[in-house]
Structures are given as C-alpha cells and as structure tokens.
Amino acid sequence: MPRLTPPLLPLSLLAHSPLLEELEVSGCERLAALPGLDQLAALTHLDVSYCASLARLPSLSGLTLLRELNASNCANLEEAPDLPASLRDCYFHECPQLRAVRVGSTPLTIHW
C-alpha cells in the first residue's frame, strides 16, 4: 500500500502565522534555510532535527518565548548564532560540524 504524506506548505506562510507555538520541520533533508522564523513571536518549541542540508540556523534572538530547540542529527549544521535567552533546552545530538553556539546570559542546558 502506498504511504500517503500530507501536502507540504511553503515556509513563506510562516510570516502569516504569528500565533504558532510549535513548529516541527523534522526530516526535511533538503531544507537549507528557515526564512520567516523571526515572525513567529509566540513560538515556544522548534524542531529542525534530521534536516541534513541545514548548515546554519537563522537568528532566533527575537523569539523571546522559545523554550526548546531540537537540531539533533543535522549533519551539516555548523552554526547556531543568536539564540534567545529564553531557551531552557537545546538538543544538538549528532551534529559533527557544529562549531559555534551563541546564547544570551541565561543558564541553558545543551544536550550534545
């Protein structure tokens, strides 16, 4: 039996979703950029795990409600700049290329 998958929506629609609290784009292996994330003021959870083509996270410093970020298994992720001080948990398991993570001054648990 063929596997049915939901239709994909363009990431440009994110700009029209300011009340979105959770975003999961896990497993999008060809995803290279995340445009429009700065418009998601209500976002508390972001999962970009298993996005093999993602090399750099955009600045997330304006997402002041973001508490959890999962970027595990992003094989080409090199940089996670400007993470918000609101983050409490970050997951970067199996990110062998990751060289730079910048966060505000709040205590943060980073799971390698």
Accessible surface in RSA format (square Angstrom, percent):
REM  Atomic radii and reference values for relative SASA: ProtOr
REM  Chains: A
REM  Algorithm: Lee & Richards
REM  Probe-radius: 1.40
REM  Slices: 20
REM RES _ NUM      All-atoms   Total-Side   Main-Chain    Non-polar    All polar
REM                ABS   REL    ABS   REL    ABS   REL    ABS   REL    ABS   REL
RES MET A   1   230.70 119.5 148.04  98.0  82.66 196.8 118.33 100.6 112.37 148.9
RES PRO A   2   112.58  82.0  93.79  85.5  18.78  68.3 105.42  87.0   7.16  44.5
RES ARG A   3   210.79  88.5 178.69  91.1  32.11  76.4  71.70  98.0 139.09  84.3
RES LEU A   4   162.46  90.5 138.09  98.8  24.37  61.3 139.30  97.8  23.16  62.3
RES THR A   5    94.97  67.5  70.68  71.7  24.29  57.9  43.07  57.8  51.90  78.5
RES PRO A   6   106.56  77.7  95.15  86.7  11.41  41.5 101.91  84.1   4.65  28.9
RES PRO A   7   120.80  88.0  98.20  89.5  22.60  82.2 109.83  90.7  10.98  68.2
RES LEU A   8   160.46  89.4 134.82  96.4  25.65  64.5 135.00  94.8  25.47  68.5
RES LEU A   9   132.23  73.6 111.05  79.4  21.18  53.2 111.82  78.5  20.41  54.9
RES PRO A  10    82.16  59.9  67.90  61.9  14.27  51.9  79.20  65.4   2.96  18.4
RES LEU A  11    41.46  23.1  34.70  24.8   6.77  17.0  35.56  25.0   5.90  15.9
RES SER A  12    78.29  66.2  63.53  84.8  14.77  34.0  54.16 115.3  24.14  33.8
RES LEU A  13    79.36  44.2  78.95  56.5   0.40   1.0  79.02  55.5   0.34   0.9
RES LEU A  14    14.89   8.3  14.77  10.6   0.12   0.3  14.87  10.4   0.03   0.1
RES ALA A  15    47.57  43.7  31.78  49.0  15.79  35.9  31.78  44.8  15.79  41.8
RES HIS A  16   146.55  80.1 118.08  82.1  28.47  72.8  75.96  78.3  70.59  82.1
RES SER A  17    38.35  32.4  31.47  42.0   6.88  15.9  15.89  33.8  22.46  31.5
RES PRO A  18    69.22  50.4  67.51  61.5   1.70   6.2  67.51  55.7   1.70  10.6
RES LEU A  19   150.98  84.1 140.20 100.3  10.78  27.1 140.73  98.8  10.25  27.6
RES LEU A  20    59.12  32.9  51.14  36.6   7.99  20.1  56.99  40.0   2.13   5.7
RES GLU A  21   104.78  60.2 101.19  76.6   3.59   8.5  18.10  35.0  86.68  70.8
RES GLU A  22   117.60  67.5 103.89  78.6  13.71  32.7  24.71  47.8  92.89  75.8
RES LEU A  23    21.80  12.1  20.24  14.5   1.56   3.9  21.74  15.3   0.06   0.2
RES GLU A  24   122.83  70.5  94.45  71.5  28.38  67.6  24.42  47.2  98.41  80.3
RES VAL A  25    17.78  11.7  13.94  12.6   3.85   9.3  17.78  15.5   0.00   0.0
RES SER A  26    41.02  34.7  18.16  24.2  22.86  52.7   3.97   8.5  37.05  51.9
RES GLY A  27    44.11  54.4   0.00   N/A  44.11  54.4  21.35  58.6  22.76  51.0
RES CYS A  28    47.93  36.3  40.06  44.7   7.87  18.5  15.96  40.4  31.96  34.5
RES GLU A  29   114.15  65.5 107.79  81.5   6.37  15.2  26.37  51.0  87.78  71.7
RES ARG A  30   221.66  93.1 201.07 102.5  20.59  49.0  79.92 109.2 141.74  85.9
RES LEU A  31    28.11  15.7  19.94  14.3   8.17  20.5  26.26  18.4   1.85   5.0
RES ALA A  32    67.52  62.1  49.93  77.1  17.58  40.0  49.93  70.3  17.58  46.6
RES ALA A  33    59.50  54.7  52.97  81.7   6.53  14.9  55.45  78.1   4.04  10.7
RES LEU A  34     5.94   3.3   0.00   0.0   5.94  14.9   0.82   0.6   5.13  13.8
RES PRO A  35    75.51  55.0  63.45  57.8  12.06  43.8  75.28  62.2   0.22   1.4
RES GLY A  36    23.91  29.5   0.00   N/A  23.91  29.5  13.30  36.5  10.61  23.8
RES LEU A  37     2.03   1.1   0.92   0.7   1.11   2.8   0.92   0.6   1.11   3.0
RES ASP A  38    96.90  67.9  74.69  74.3  22.22  52.5  31.52  74.2  65.39  65.2
RES GLN A  39    89.83  50.2  80.43  58.8   9.39  22.4  11.81  25.1  78.02  59.2
RES LEU A  40     0.00   0.0   0.00   0.0   0.00   0.0   0.00   0.0   0.00   0.0
RES ALA A  41    62.71  57.7  58.66  90.5   4.05   9.2  59.63  84.0   3.08   8.2
RES ALA A  42    20.31  18.7  18.65  28.8   1.66   3.8  19.55  27.5   0.76   2.0
RES LEU A  43     0.01   0.0   0.00   0.0   0.01   0.0   0.00   0.0   0.01   0.0
RES THR A  44    45.14  32.1  43.92  44.5   1.23   2.9  33.02  44.4  12.12  18.3
RES HIS A  45    44.20  24.2  44.20  30.7   0.00   0.0  28.68  29.6  15.53  18.1
RES LEU A  46     0.00   0.0   0.00   0.0   0.00   0.0   0.00   0.0   0.00   0.0
RES ASP A  47    17.00  11.9  17.00  16.9   0.00   0.0   0.00   0.0  17.00  17.0
RES VAL A  48     0.00   0.0   0.00   0.0   0.00   0.0   0.00   0.0   0.00   0.0
RES SER A  49     5.78   4.9   5.78   7.7   0.00   0.0   1.18   2.5   4.60   6.4
RES TYR A  50   121.90  56.9 119.00  67.7   2.91   7.6  84.61  63.6  37.29  46.0
RES CYS A  51     0.00   0.0   0.00   0.0   0.00   0.0   0.00   0.0   0.00   0.0
RES ALA A  52    33.48  30.8  33.30  51.4   0.18   0.4  33.48  47.2   0.00   0.0
RES SER A  53    49.23  41.6  34.93  46.6  14.29  32.9  15.76  33.6  33.46  46.9
RES LEU A  54     0.00   0.0   0.00   0.0   0.00   0.0   0.00   0.0   0.00   0.0
RES ALA A  55    40.93  37.6  40.11  61.9   0.82   1.9  40.11  56.5   0.82   2.2
RES ARG A  56   121.38  51.0 112.42  57.3   8.97  21.3  48.17  65.8  73.21  44.4
RES LEU A  57     0.03   0.0   0.00   0.0   0.03   0.1   0.03   0.0   0.00   0.0
RES PRO A  58    39.04  28.5  32.41  29.5   6.63  24.1  38.86  32.1   0.17   1.1
RES SER A  59    52.61  44.5  40.80  54.4  11.82  27.2  32.78  69.8  19.83  27.8
RES LEU A  60     0.76   0.4   0.10   0.1   0.66   1.7   0.76   0.5   0.00   0.0
RES SER A  61    60.62  51.2  48.45  64.7  12.16  28.0  25.34  54.0  35.27  49.4
RES GLY A  62    54.51  67.2   0.00   N/A  54.51  67.2  34.48  94.6  20.03  44.9
RES LEU A  63     0.70   0.4   0.70   0.5   0.00   0.0   0.70   0.5   0.00   0.0
RES THR A  64    91.62  65.2  82.93  84.1   8.69  20.7  61.66  82.8  29.96  45.3
RES LEU A  65    81.75  45.5  81.27  58.1   0.48   1.2  81.27  57.1   0.48   1.3
RES LEU A  66     0.00   0.0   0.00   0.0   0.00   0.0   0.00   0.0   0.00   0.0
RES ARG A  67   102.60  43.1 101.89  51.9   0.70   1.7  37.14  50.8  65.46  39.7
RES GLU A  68    57.13  32.8  57.13  43.2   0.00   0.0   5.17  10.0  51.96  42.4
RES LEU A  69     0.00   0.0   0.00   0.0   0.00   0.0   0.00   0.0   0.00   0.0
RES ASN A  70    34.36  23.7  34.36  33.2   0.00   0.0   0.58   1.4  33.78  32.7
RES ALA A  71     0.00   0.0   0.00   0.0   0.00   0.0   0.00   0.0   0.00   0.0
RES SER A  72     8.01   6.8   8.01  10.7   0.00   0.0   6.99  14.9   1.02   1.4
RES ASN A  73    41.24  28.4  32.37  31.3   8.87  21.4   6.30  15.2  34.93  33.8
RES CYS A  74     0.00   0.0   0.00   0.0   0.00   0.0   0.00   0.0   0.00   0.0
RES ALA A  75    47.58  43.7  45.39  70.0   2.19   5.0  45.39  63.9   2.19   5.8
RES ASN A  76    73.06  50.4  72.66  70.2   0.40   1.0  12.44  29.9  60.62  58.6
RES LEU A  77     0.00   0.0   0.00   0.0   0.00   0.0   0.00   0.0   0.00   0.0
RES GLU A  78    94.34  54.2  92.93  70.3   1.40   3.3  15.68  30.3  78.66  64.2
RES GLU A  79    41.63  23.9  41.63  31.5   0.00   0.0   7.44  14.4  34.19  27.9
RES ALA A  80     0.00   0.0   0.00   0.0   0.00   0.0   0.00   0.0   0.00   0.0
RES PRO A  81     0.81   0.6   0.60   0.5   0.22   0.8   0.81   0.7   0.00   0.0
RES ASP A  82    65.12  45.6  58.31  58.0   6.81  16.1  11.07  26.1  54.05  53.9
RES LEU A  83     4.96   2.8   0.00   0.0   4.96  12.5   0.00   0.0   4.96  13.4
RES PRO A  84     3.90   2.8   1.52   1.4   2.38   8.6   3.90   3.2   0.00   0.0
RES ALA A  85    45.17  41.5  37.73  58.2   7.44  16.9  38.09  53.6   7.08  18.7
RES SER A  86    15.42  13.0   7.41   9.9   8.01  18.5  12.96  27.6   2.46   3.4
RES LEU A  87     0.67   0.4   0.00   0.0   0.67   1.7   0.00   0.0   0.67   1.8
RES ARG A  88   109.22  45.9 105.04  53.5   4.18   9.9  48.64  66.5  60.58  36.7
RES ASP A  89    45.50  31.9  45.50  45.3   0.00   0.0   0.34   0.8  45.16  45.0
RES CYS A  90     0.00   0.0   0.00   0.0   0.00   0.0   0.00   0.0   0.00   0.0
RES TYR A  91    58.31  27.2  58.31  33.2   0.00   0.0  29.80  22.4  28.51  35.1
RES PHE A  92     2.40   1.2   0.00   0.0   2.40   6.2   0.00   0.0   2.40   6.9
RES HIS A  93    74.90  40.9  74.85  52.0   0.05   0.1  53.24  54.9  21.66  25.2
RES GLU A  94   127.10  73.0 110.60  83.7  16.50  39.3  33.69  65.2  93.41  76.3
RES CYS A  95    12.63   9.6   0.00   0.0  12.63  29.7   0.33   0.8  12.29  13.3
RES PRO A  96    82.40  60.1  59.78  54.5  22.61  82.2  72.85  60.1   9.55  59.3
RES GLN A  97    74.07  41.4  73.10  53.4   0.96   2.3   5.81  12.4  68.26  51.8
RES LEU A  98    14.56   8.1   0.78   0.6  13.77  34.6   0.78   0.6  13.77  37.1
RES ARG A  99   179.96  75.6 141.96  72.4  38.01  90.5  73.42 100.3 106.54  64.6
RES ALA A 100    30.51  28.1  25.63  39.5   4.88  11.1  30.33  42.7   0.17   0.5
RES VAL A 101    39.98  26.3   9.82   8.9  30.15  72.7   9.82   8.5  30.15  81.8
RES ARG A 102   115.78  48.6 112.14  57.2   3.64   8.7  66.65  91.1  49.13  29.8
RES VAL A 103    46.81  30.8  13.97  12.6  32.84  79.1  16.74  14.5  30.07  81.5
RES GLY A 104    35.81  44.2   0.00   N/A  35.81  44.2  25.81  70.8  10.00  22.4
RES SER A 105   121.55 102.7  81.10 108.2  40.45  93.2  57.94 123.4  63.61  89.1
RES THR A 106    43.00  30.6  32.17  32.6  10.84  25.8  19.22  25.8  23.78  35.9
RES PRO A 107   115.79  84.4  99.65  90.8  16.15  58.7 112.06  92.5   3.73  23.2
RES LEU A 108    43.75  24.4   9.05   6.5  34.71  87.2  11.38   8.0  32.37  87.1
RES THR A 109    70.00  49.8  65.49  66.4   4.51  10.7  34.71  46.6  35.29  53.4
RES ILE A 110    51.79  29.5  31.31  23.3  20.48  49.4  31.31  22.5  20.48  55.6
RES HIS A 111    54.49  29.8  50.12  34.8   4.36  11.2  33.08  34.1  21.40  24.9
RES TRP A 112   163.15  65.5 127.05  61.5  36.09  84.7 111.40  59.4  51.75  84.0
END  Absolute sums over single chains surface
CHAIN  1 A     6735.6       5545.7       1189.9       3831.1       2904.5
END  Absolute sums over all chains
TOTAL          6735.6       5545.7       1189.9       3831.1       2904.5
